[in-house]
């Protein structure tokens, strides 16, 4: 019995030495299948990256407005958001920035197109800056900032001078996981 097992293990060892890897044909087929799968997945990755970029910009815009409100109340002096190259109509120029400054003109925070390439942006505020009051942190005027990669999927960060509320919504329909804007905040860039 022991002799039978010994020859069996010798046979397995011999077979294992003979078969050491893939043949060229097997390797070519495996690489072809993998490249086809990657080519099919690439468009969904680019959509995922664009979606995450939009969501990140929405969060940063909300936070810079919250910071403007907080700094105004904390300092006891008005703060301003300055819109540099953020027009009331969309522009093909993709070089913009939004800067938060205190009442003496010192920069407190900023957001720019350097971190958000290929995103178009415009504002629904009537002036080139939005002032936040020191008494209650509310903006002096209502409005919003609209941004998009695809014109059909515009996102808007709104603030109200009556309530001081800041919120983000999607213009028209639900997009990027954001609910559609109420009819009062549904105007965007055209």
Z-matrix of the N, CA and C atoms (Angstrom, degrees):
N
C 1 1.434
C 2 1.526 1 110.82
N 3 1.327 2 115.89 1 -41.93
C 4 1.450 3 119.39 2 179.48
C 5 1.510 4 110.91 3 -63.90
N 6 1.349 5 115.75 4 -36.97
C 7 1.448 6 119.05 5 -179.62
C 8 1.527 7 110.62 6 -66.23
N 9 1.295 8 118.91 7 -35.95
C 10 1.459 9 123.13 8 179.11
C 11 1.525 10 111.47 9 -65.28
N 12 1.317 11 117.07 10 -42.13
C 13 1.466 12 120.99 11 177.88
C 14 1.516 13 111.29 12 -65.81
N 15 1.319 14 116.02 13 -37.47
C 16 1.459 15 120.51 14 -179.02
C 17 1.522 16 110.90 15 -62.71
N 18 1.313 17 116.98 16 -43.85
C 19 1.462 18 118.97 17 -179.28
C 20 1.534 19 110.47 18 -70.44
N 21 1.328 20 116.24 19 -30.89
C 22 1.463 21 119.66 20 177.61
C 23 1.527 22 110.97 21 -65.35
N 24 1.328 23 117.59 22 -45.26
C 25 1.469 24 120.81 23 178.39
C 26 1.519 25 111.05 24 -65.59
N 27 1.345 26 116.89 25 -35.22
C 28 1.457 27 120.59 26 177.20
C 29 1.538 28 109.59 27 -63.68
N 30 1.326 29 116.40 28 -39.66
C 31 1.462 30 121.72 29 179.06
C 32 1.534 31 110.41 30 -64.10
N 33 1.345 32 118.37 31 -45.09
C 34 1.465 33 122.09 32 179.28
C 35 1.522 34 110.22 33 -62.67
N 36 1.321 35 116.87 34 -43.74
C 37 1.462 36 121.37 35 179.65
C 38 1.531 37 110.45 36 -61.75
N 39 1.331 38 116.60 37 -40.31
C 40 1.455 39 121.57 38 -179.90
C 41 1.533 40 110.47 39 -65.36
N 42 1.336 41 118.24 40 -43.42
C 43 1.464 42 122.45 41 179.95
C 44 1.535 43 109.74 42 -64.46
N 45 1.331 44 117.35 43 -42.21
C 46 1.460 45 121.57 44 -178.72
C 47 1.524 46 111.11 45 -62.32
N 48 1.321 47 118.54 46 -35.28
C 49 1.462 48 120.90 47 179.05
C 50 1.528 49 111.44 48 -68.62
N 51 1.321 50 116.43 49 -34.52
C 52 1.444 51 120.13 50 -178.14
C 53 1.521 52 112.92 51 -72.02
N 54 1.324 53 119.05 52 -36.70
C 55 1.461 54 122.79 53 -176.46
C 56 1.526 55 108.95 54 -105.12
N 57 1.320 56 117.00 55 97.28
C 58 1.455 57 120.74 56 -174.48
C 59 1.521 58 114.68 57 -109.17
N 60 1.278 59 123.99 58 -11.13
C 61 1.464 60 122.40 59 -176.53
C 62 1.505 61 111.72 60 -169.18
N 63 1.321 62 114.07 61 -162.89
C 64 1.451 63 120.81 62 -179.22
C 65 1.517 64 109.51 63 -90.08
N 66 1.302 65 114.66 64 150.61
C 67 1.460 66 118.27 65 172.36
C 68 1.523 67 107.75 66 -80.23
N 69 1.275 68 117.12 67 164.36
C 70 1.457 69 121.84 68 179.72
C 71 1.529 70 110.81 69 -60.46
N 72 1.305 71 116.91 70 -39.72
C 73 1.460 72 121.44 71 179.72
C 74 1.536 73 110.75 72 -63.92
N 75 1.321 74 117.76 73 -43.76
C 76 1.463 75 121.24 74 178.26
C 77 1.527 76 110.80 75 -62.09
N 78 1.301 77 116.90 76 -40.96
C 79 1.457 78 121.71 77 179.57
C 80 1.528 79 111.49 78 -65.53
N 81 1.311 80 118.24 79 -42.59
C 82 1.465 81 122.57 80 179.28
C 83 1.535 82 110.20 81 -63.91
N 84 1.314 83 117.15 82 -41.73
C 85 1.471 84 120.84 83 179.26
C 86 1.525 85 110.12 84 -65.60
N 87 1.317 86 118.98 85 -44.03
C 88 1.469 87 122.47 86 -179.81
C 89 1.524 88 111.31 87 -62.84
N 90 1.326 89 117.27 88 -43.49
C 91 1.468 90 121.02 89 179.07
C 92 1.527 91 110.34 90 -66.09
N 93 1.308 92 118.55 91 -39.00
C 94 1.473 93 122.10 92 178.44
C 95 1.523 94 111.00 93 -63.17
N 96 1.312 95 117.11 94 -45.71
C 97 1.464 96 120.82 95 179.61
C 98 1.530 97 110.33 96 -62.86
N 99 1.321 98 117.77 97 -43.56
C 100 1.467 99 121.84 98 179.68
C 101 1.530 100 111.04 99 -63.27
N 102 1.331 101 117.93 100 -42.13
C 103 1.469 102 119.97 101 -179.16
C 104 1.527 103 110.98 102 -67.88
N 105 1.321 104 118.74 103 -35.44
C 106 1.464 105 121.34 104 176.52
C 107 1.520 106 109.77 105 -65.50
N 108 1.322 107 118.00 106 -41.88
C 109 1.467 108 121.69 107 179.69
C 110 1.533 109 110.88 108 -65.22
N 111 1.321 110 117.57 109 -40.00
C 112 1.466 111 120.85 110 178.06
C 113 1.525 112 111.44 111 -66.79
N 114 1.310 113 117.00 112 -39.70
C 115 1.464 114 120.54 113 179.31
C 116 1.528 115 111.13 114 -64.26
N 117 1.316 116 116.97 115 -34.00
C 118 1.464 117 120.45 116 178.46
C 119 1.529 118 110.95 117 -73.89
N 120 1.317 119 118.36 118 -31.12
C 121 1.465 120 122.17 119 -176.29
C 122 1.530 121 112.98 120 -85.20
N 123 1.304 122 119.36 121 -21.00
C 124 1.465 123 122.48 122 -174.60
C 125 1.528 124 114.06 123 -57.80
N 126 1.331 125 121.01 124 -45.38
C 127 1.475 126 119.16 125 179.41
C 128 1.533 127 113.15 126 -60.81
N 129 1.304 128 117.52 127 -37.75
C 130 1.461 129 118.72 128 179.91
C 131 1.527 130 111.11 129 -69.23
N 132 1.312 131 118.26 130 -30.48
C 133 1.469 132 120.68 131 176.01
C 134 1.522 133 110.69 132 -66.74
N 135 1.332 134 117.74 133 -41.15
C 136 1.464 135 119.55 134 -179.82
C 137 1.532 136 110.60 135 -66.82
N 138 1.336 137 117.67 136 -36.75
C 139 1.464 138 120.47 137 175.89
C 140 1.528 139 111.06 138 -65.55
N 141 1.317 140 116.67 139 -38.30
C 142 1.460 141 121.19 140 178.75
C 143 1.527 142 110.56 141 -65.28
N 144 1.312 143 117.36 142 -42.26
C 145 1.468 144 121.49 143 179.16
C 146 1.528 145 110.51 144 -64.44
N 147 1.327 146 117.41 145 -43.59
C 148 1.471 147 121.36 146 178.62
C 149 1.527 148 110.57 147 -62.92
N 150 1.314 149 117.19 148 -42.70
C 151 1.458 150 121.48 149 179.00
C 152 1.529 151 111.39 150 -62.01
N 153 1.314 152 116.77 151 -43.17
C 154 1.464 153 120.28 152 179.58
C 155 1.527 154 111.32 153 -66.86
N 156 1.333 155 117.17 154 -35.51
C 157 1.461 156 120.86 155 178.35
C 158 1.532 157 110.88 156 -65.53
N 159 1.332 158 116.80 157 -42.00
C 160 1.473 159 121.99 158 177.97
C 161 1.528 160 110.14 159 -62.80
N 162 1.331 161 116.58 160 -46.20
C 163 1.472 162 120.56 161 -179.47
C 164 1.528 163 110.72 162 -63.57
N 165 1.322 164 117.39 163 -39.26
C 166 1.466 165 120.55 164 179.66
C 167 1.528 166 111.34 165 -66.08
N 168 1.341 167 117.37 166 -40.50
C 169 1.460 168 120.65 167 177.34
C 170 1.527 169 110.41 168 -64.70
N 171 1.314 170 117.73 169 -41.15
C 172 1.468 171 120.96 170 177.70
C 173 1.525 172 110.67 171 -59.13
N 174 1.308 173 116.42 172 -44.35
C 175 1.470 174 120.73 173 179.16
C 176 1.519 175 111.01 174 -64.34
N 177 1.316 176 117.20 175 -44.02
C 178 1.467 177 119.94 176 -179.25
C 179 1.530 178 112.00 177 -65.99
N 180 1.329 179 117.54 178 -37.90
C 181 1.463 180 119.98 179 177.35
C 182 1.528 181 111.11 180 -66.23
N 183 1.321 182 116.74 181 -42.10
C 184 1.468 183 119.59 182 176.06
C 185 1.528 184 110.64 183 -58.95
N 186 1.323 185 115.81 184 -45.29
C 187 1.470 186 119.41 185 -176.23
C 188 1.525 187 113.00 186 -69.35
N 189 1.326 188 118.00 187 -34.04
C 190 1.465 189 117.92 188 178.08
C 191 1.532 190 109.87 189 -69.64
N 192 1.334 191 117.39 190 -32.50
C 193 1.464 192 119.63 191 175.63
C 194 1.530 193 111.11 192 -70.95
N 195 1.319 194 117.18 193 -39.73
C 196 1.467 195 120.77 194 176.23
C 197 1.530 196 109.41 195 -62.97
N 198 1.320 197 116.08 196 -41.53
C 199 1.467 198 119.96 197 178.01
C 200 1.527 199 110.53 198 -63.17
N 201 1.328 200 117.97 199 -40.24
C 202 1.466 201 121.40 200 178.81
C 203 1.529 202 110.14 201 -60.96
N 204 1.322 203 116.80 202 -43.84
C 205 1.467 204 120.79 203 177.46
C 206 1.531 205 111.01 204 -62.55
N 207 1.316 206 116.71 205 -48.64
C 208 1.468 207 121.61 206 -176.83
C 209 1.517 208 112.08 207 -64.23
N 210 1.319 209 116.90 208 -44.35
C 211 1.466 210 120.74 209 -179.60
C 212 1.526 211 110.97 210 -64.20
N 213 1.328 212 117.75 211 -38.23
C 214 1.467 213 120.87 212 179.60
C 215 1.522 214 110.45 213 -61.62
N 216 1.320 215 116.81 214 -46.93
C 217 1.466 216 120.72 215 -179.39
C 218 1.525 217 110.68 216 -69.12
N 219 1.319 218 117.12 217 -45.37
C 220 1.462 219 122.06 218 -177.01
C 221 1.537 220 111.98 219 -63.81
N 222 1.328 221 116.95 220 -40.86
C 223 1.467 222 121.01 221 -178.15
C 224 1.527 223 112.53 222 -83.59
N 225 1.331 224 116.26 223 -17.13
C 226 1.465 225 119.35 224 -176.52
C 227 1.518 226 111.78 225 70.74
N 228 1.324 227 116.71 226 24.60
C 229 1.466 228 122.29 227 -179.51
C 230 1.529 229 108.30 228 -145.51
N 231 1.317 230 116.00 229 147.67
C 232 1.459 231 120.18 230 -179.33
C 233 1.526 232 111.61 231 -61.97
N 234 1.329 233 115.51 232 149.42
C 235 1.464 234 121.91 233 172.46
C 236 1.519 235 107.47 234 -120.15
N 237 1.341 236 116.52 235 162.03
C 238 1.467 237 120.95 236 -179.14
C 239 1.518 238 110.67 237 -135.30
N 240 1.327 239 114.60 238 140.19
C 241 1.458 240 121.55 239 167.57
C 242 1.519 241 106.51 240 -97.50
N 243 1.323 242 117.29 241 122.18
C 244 1.466 243 122.59 242 178.69
C 245 1.526 244 108.30 243 -102.16
N 246 1.332 245 116.33 244 130.33
C 247 1.463 246 122.22 245 179.78
C 248 1.523 247 108.16 246 -102.31
N 249 1.309 248 116.44 247 109.85
C 250 1.463 249 121.45 248 -178.79
C 251 1.525 250 108.09 249 -101.83
N 252 1.302 251 116.37 250 117.10
C 253 1.473 252 124.51 251 -176.14
C 254 1.522 253 112.02 252 60.81
N 255 1.332 254 117.17 253 27.23
C 256 1.465 255 121.75 254 172.44
C 257 1.519 256 105.54 255 -108.22
N 258 1.324 257 116.29 256 97.38
C 259 1.461 258 122.46 257 -174.12
C 260 1.516 259 111.77 258 -87.98
N 261 1.319 260 116.47 259 174.17
C 262 1.457 261 120.98 260 176.73
C 263 1.522 262 111.62 261 -82.02
N 264 1.314 263 117.22 262 -9.35
C 265 1.465 264 121.79 263 173.50
C 266 1.523 265 107.80 264 -124.74
N 267 1.333 266 117.88 265 151.01
C 268 1.455 267 119.54 266 -179.36
C 269 1.525 268 111.59 267 -63.45
N 270 1.290 269 114.83 268 148.53
C 271 1.462 270 120.56 269 -178.64
C 272 1.517 271 109.17 270 -127.48
N 273 1.317 272 115.91 271 151.05
C 274 1.464 273 119.14 272 175.89
C 275 1.526 274 110.47 273 -78.50
N 276 1.325 275 116.83 274 -11.85
C 277 1.468 276 120.73 275 177.58
C 278 1.522 277 107.75 276 -76.88
N 279 1.292 278 115.62 277 122.56
C 280 1.456 279 120.14 278 -176.62
C 281 1.521 280 111.01 279 -105.30
N 282 1.318 281 116.91 280 43.89
C 283 1.460 282 121.93 281 -179.75
C 284 1.524 283 107.28 282 -127.10
N 285 1.320 284 117.18 283 97.00
C 286 1.453 285 122.21 284 -174.79
C 287 1.529 286 109.77 285 -137.66
N 288 1.318 287 115.10 286 163.09
C 289 1.463 288 120.33 287 172.54
C 290 1.520 289 109.38 288 -155.67
N 291 1.315 290 114.57 289 153.91
C 292 1.455 291 122.91 290 176.15
C 293 1.521 292 105.68 291 -125.85
N 294 1.328 293 115.82 292 121.31
C 295 1.465 294 121.33 293 -172.81
C 296 1.527 295 109.14 294 -120.06
N 297 1.324 296 115.82 295 131.75
C 298 1.461 297 122.20 296 174.65
C 299 1.520 298 108.11 297 -96.88
N 300 1.362 299 115.87 298 125.13
C 301 1.462 300 120.96 299 179.57
C 302 1.518 301 110.22 300 -126.84
N 303 1.331 302 115.72 301 149.82
C 304 1.462 303 119.66 302 175.32
C 305 1.524 304 109.31 303 -83.20
N 306 1.349 305 117.49 304 -175.91
C 307 1.468 306 120.68 305 -174.90
C 308 1.526 307 113.35 306 -69.79
N 309 1.345 308 117.86 307 -14.98
C 310 1.466 309 120.09 308 176.94
C 311 1.527 310 112.41 309 -95.31
N 312 1.332 311 117.12 310 -1.68
C 313 1.466 312 120.66 311 178.20
C 314 1.514 313 114.04 312 95.15
N 315 1.332 314 118.49 313 2.40
C 316 1.470 315 120.59 314 177.86
C 317 1.526 316 110.10 315 -74.31
N 318 1.325 317 115.69 316 135.86
C 319 1.464 318 120.70 317 179.82
C 320 1.525 319 109.30 318 -75.93
N 321 1.321 320 116.15 319 129.14
C 322 1.457 321 121.96 320 178.67
C 323 1.522 322 112.16 321 -103.18
N 324 1.314 323 116.02 322 -34.02
C 325 1.469 324 120.46 323 -177.24
C 326 1.524 325 108.65 324 -163.77
N 327 1.330 326 116.52 325 162.30
C 328 1.469 327 119.47 326 176.73
C 329 1.525 328 111.04 327 -158.11
N 330 1.314 329 113.96 328 158.63
C 331 1.465 330 123.35 329 173.66
C 332 1.519 331 105.41 330 -133.50
N 333 1.335 332 117.12 331 138.25
C 334 1.465 333 118.22 332 180.00
C 335 1.524 334 111.62 333 -140.94
N 336 1.319 335 114.06 334 169.38
C 337 1.458 336 120.89 335 -178.76
C 338 1.525 337 112.67 336 -69.93
N 339 1.323 338 118.23 337 -11.85
C 340 1.462 339 120.44 338 178.53
C 341 1.525 340 111.41 339 -58.65
N 342 1.323 341 116.16 340 -37.67
C 343 1.463 342 120.82 341 -179.30
C 344 1.527 343 112.56 342 -89.05
N 345 1.317 344 117.21 343 -11.74
C 346 1.463 345 121.17 344 -174.41
C 347 1.521 346 110.63 345 -131.69
N 348 1.321 347 116.39 346 65.09
C 349 1.460 348 120.21 347 -178.95
C 350 1.524 349 110.45 348 -67.13
N 351 1.306 350 115.87 349 151.26
C 352 1.466 351 125.24 350 177.94
C 353 1.527 352 114.16 351 66.60
N 354 1.325 353 117.76 352 15.42
C 355 1.458 354 120.06 353 175.49
C 356 1.521 355 107.77 354 -105.55
N 357 1.330 356 116.14 355 123.38
C 358 1.463 357 122.30 356 176.03
C 359 1.519 358 108.21 357 -86.43
N 360 1.320 359 116.59 358 146.28
C 361 1.462 360 120.41 359 -174.84
C 362 1.527 361 109.45 360 -143.24
N 363 1.321 362 117.14 361 145.99
C 364 1.458 363 122.66 362 172.37
C 365 1.526 364 107.26 363 -150.46
N 366 1.322 365 116.37 364 170.46
C 367 1.467 366 120.51 365 -177.55
C 368 1.511 367 109.91 366 -123.81
N 369 1.335 368 115.63 367 152.38
C 370 1.467 369 120.77 368 173.49
C 371 1.526 370 109.82 369 -105.68
N 372 1.329 371 117.81 370 -2.09
C 373 1.466 372 121.00 371 171.13
C 374 1.515 373 107.45 372 -67.07
N 375 1.331 374 117.39 373 144.20
C 376 1.464 375 119.89 374 -176.13
C 377 1.520 376 113.08 375 -78.68
N 378 1.329 377 118.33 376 -27.28
C 379 1.465 378 119.32 377 -178.96
C 380 1.527 379 110.29 378 -106.70
N 381 1.326 380 115.44 379 172.35
C 382 1.461 381 121.17 380 -178.20
C 383 1.523 382 112.97 381 -81.70
N 384 1.329 383 116.80 382 3.20
C 385 1.462 384 119.85 383 173.65
C 386 1.525 385 109.00 384 -150.47
N 387 1.322 386 114.57 385 156.04
C 388 1.456 387 120.74 386 177.76
C 389 1.512 388 107.60 387 -119.83
N 390 1.321 389 115.59 388 123.82
C 391 1.461 390 120.62 389 -178.22
C 392 1.530 391 109.28 390 -98.06
N 393 1.339 392 115.47 391 134.62
C 394 1.460 393 122.02 392 177.34
C 395 1.529 394 108.08 393 -107.07
N 396 1.344 395 116.59 394 130.03
C 397 1.460 396 122.45 395 -174.16
C 398 1.522 397 112.24 396 -75.26
N 399 1.318 398 115.31 397 143.03
C 400 1.465 399 121.41 398 -177.64
C 401 1.526 400 112.59 399 -71.91
N 402 1.301 401 117.23 400 -27.68
C 403 1.467 402 120.56 401 -175.34
C 404 1.525 403 112.26 402 -69.18
N 405 1.339 404 117.63 403 -47.22
C 406 1.465 405 120.54 404 -175.14
C 407 1.530 406 113.88 405 -131.24
N 408 1.322 407 118.35 406 0.37
C 409 1.461 408 122.06 407 178.53
C 410 1.510 409 114.89 408 76.91
N 411 1.308 410 117.92 409 5.05
C 412 1.462 411 120.34 410 179.77
C 413 1.529 412 110.59 411 -78.59
N 414 1.332 413 116.34 412 147.94
C 415 1.471 414 118.49 413 176.04
C 416 1.526 415 109.76 414 -72.74
N 417 1.324 416 116.20 415 152.69
C 418 1.472 417 120.03 416 179.40
C 419 1.529 418 111.46 417 -74.13
N 420 1.336 419 117.22 418 -21.29
C 421 1.467 420 120.08 419 177.96
C 422 1.526 421 109.65 420 -139.11
N 423 1.306 422 115.60 421 151.63
C 424 1.467 423 120.96 422 176.87
C 425 1.521 424 109.07 423 -84.68
N 426 1.298 425 116.05 424 154.90
C 427 1.462 426 120.78 425 177.15
C 428 1.502 427 110.66 426 165.65
N 429 1.311 428 115.08 427 -165.28
C 430 1.448 429 119.22 428 -178.70
C 431 1.508 430 112.94 429 -163.18
N 432 1.306 431 113.68 430 174.93
C 433 1.465 432 121.91 431 176.57
C 434 1.520 433 106.10 432 -120.38
N 435 1.325 434 116.40 433 126.12
C 436 1.457 435 122.57 434 -177.90
C 437 1.526 436 107.89 435 -110.07
N 438 1.332 437 115.93 436 137.13
C 439 1.465 438 119.27 437 179.13
C 440 1.522 439 109.40 438 -146.12
N 441 1.330 440 115.17 439 156.42
C 442 1.461 441 120.29 440 -176.30
C 443 1.516 442 110.65 441 -167.10
N 444 1.312 443 114.17 442 158.24
C 445 1.465 444 122.26 443 166.74
C 446 1.527 445 106.71 444 -103.86
N 447 1.320 446 115.51 445 -45.09
C 448 1.460 447 124.20 446 177.03
C 449 1.531 448 107.35 447 -105.61
N 450 1.333 449 118.57 448 121.73
C 451 1.468 450 123.12 449 -176.19
C 452 1.537 451 112.26 450 -54.75
N 453 1.320 452 116.98 451 -29.22
C 454 1.465 453 120.80 452 -179.66
C 455 1.532 454 112.49 453 -76.21
N 456 1.324 455 117.57 454 -11.88
C 457 1.471 456 121.67 455 -178.45
C 458 1.525 457 110.22 456 -123.45
N 459 1.323 458 116.46 457 65.91
C 460 1.462 459 121.11 458 -178.84
C 461 1.528 460 110.85 459 -83.43
N 462 1.325 461 115.71 460 140.18
C 463 1.454 462 123.05 461 178.06
C 464 1.527 463 107.57 462 -114.81
N 465 1.329 464 116.28 463 145.15
C 466 1.461 465 120.54 464 -177.18
C 467 1.525 466 110.18 465 -132.93
N 468 1.327 467 115.83 466 131.71
C 469 1.459 468 122.20 467 171.20
C 470 1.521 469 105.98 468 -103.79
N 471 1.337 470 116.32 469 116.25
C 472 1.460 471 123.01 470 -173.78
C 473 1.514 472 111.63 471 -108.72
N 474 1.316 473 115.67 472 151.63
C 475 1.455 474 121.11 473 168.80
C 476 1.526 475 108.22 474 -140.19
N 477 1.310 476 115.26 475 146.06
C 478 1.451 477 121.21 476 -176.59
C 479 1.523 478 109.79 477 -115.17
N 480 1.338 479 116.86 478 134.56
C 481 1.464 480 119.30 479 178.45
C 482 1.531 481 111.34 480 -77.35
N 483 1.320 482 118.21 481 -17.79
C 484 1.462 483 120.44 482 178.73
C 485 1.532 484 111.75 483 -76.90
N 486 1.316 485 115.91 484 -46.79
C 487 1.469 486 119.79 485 -176.74
C 488 1.524 487 113.05 486 -104.30
N 489 1.320 488 117.51 487 -22.91
C 490 1.463 489 121.22 488 -175.64
C 491 1.523 490 112.28 489 79.64
N 492 1.319 491 117.03 490 4.02
C 493 1.459 492 122.12 491 -177.91
C 494 1.527 493 110.62 492 -69.71
N 495 1.335 494 115.14 493 141.39
C 496 1.464 495 122.14 494 176.99
C 497 1.519 496 106.98 495 -121.09
N 498 1.321 497 117.07 496 127.49
C 499 1.460 498 119.07 497 177.51
C 500 1.521 499 110.44 498 -150.32
N 501 1.329 500 114.32 499 162.14
C 502 1.455 501 121.77 500 -178.33
C 503 1.521 502 109.09 501 -118.06
N 504 1.327 503 115.15 502 138.64
C 505 1.466 504 120.00 503 178.47
C 506 1.533 505 109.06 504 -148.69
N 507 1.307 506 115.00 505 170.16
C 508 1.460 507 122.20 506 179.41
C 509 1.527 508 108.73 507 -105.24
N 510 1.304 509 116.95 508 133.73
C 511 1.464 510 121.24 509 -177.66
C 512 1.531 511 108.96 510 -79.47
N 513 1.312 512 115.17 511 125.76
C 514 1.462 513 120.97 512 177.28
C 515 1.514 514 113.75 513 94.33
N 516 1.310 515 117.87 514 -70.42
C 517 1.462 516 122.09 515 -176.19
C 518 1.527 517 109.53 516 -137.59
N 519 1.323 518 116.60 517 169.36
C 520 1.460 519 120.99 518 176.61
C 521 1.528 520 109.51 519 -65.72
N 522 1.329 521 116.83 520 126.64
C 523 1.466 522 122.67 521 177.66
C 524 1.521 523 109.38 522 -141.96
N 525 1.308 524 116.20 523 149.55
C 526 1.464 525 123.53 524 176.04
C 527 1.534 526 112.17 525 53.65
N 528 1.310 527 117.35 526 28.61
C 529 1.456 528 120.87 527 -179.79
C 530 1.520 529 113.95 528 79.48
N 531 1.322 530 117.91 529 9.26
C 532 1.462 531 122.11 530 179.10
C 533 1.525 532 109.72 531 -105.97
N 534 1.314 533 116.07 532 142.86
C 535 1.459 534 121.54 533 179.12
C 536 1.532 535 110.32 534 -72.10
N 537 1.317 536 116.10 535 155.75
C 538 1.471 537 121.48 536 176.92
C 539 1.517 538 110.33 537 -66.65
N 540 1.330 539 116.08 538 144.48
C 541 1.460 540 121.62 539 179.02
C 542 1.526 541 110.11 540 -65.59
N 543 1.326 542 116.32 541 148.01
C 544 1.465 543 118.16 542 171.44
C 545 1.532 544 108.32 543 -64.38
N 546 1.297 545 116.77 544 160.76
C 547 1.474 546 120.90 545 -174.54
C 548 1.532 547 111.75 546 -57.37
N 549 1.344 548 118.89 547 -28.69
C 550 1.464 549 120.57 548 -179.32
C 551 1.532 550 111.90 549 -70.82
N 552 1.318 551 118.24 550 -24.51
C 553 1.476 552 120.20 551 -178.46
C 554 1.497 553 113.19 552 -112.44
N 555 1.346 554 117.36 553 20.07
C 556 1.454 555 121.07 554 -171.78
C 557 1.516 556 115.35 555 -84.92
N 558 1.337 557 119.26 556 -0.57
C 559 1.471 558 118.22 557 179.89
C 560 1.522 559 109.60 558 -81.26
N 561 1.301 560 114.43 559 140.66
C 562 1.463 561 119.78 560 -178.17
C 563 1.505 562 111.73 561 -134.45
N 564 1.308 563 116.26 562 -156.96
C 565 1.453 564 122.24 563 177.56
C 566 1.527 565 108.85 564 -86.16
N 567 1.312 566 115.22 565 141.55
C 568 1.461 567 118.89 566 179.46
C 569 1.500 568 109.49 567 -123.71
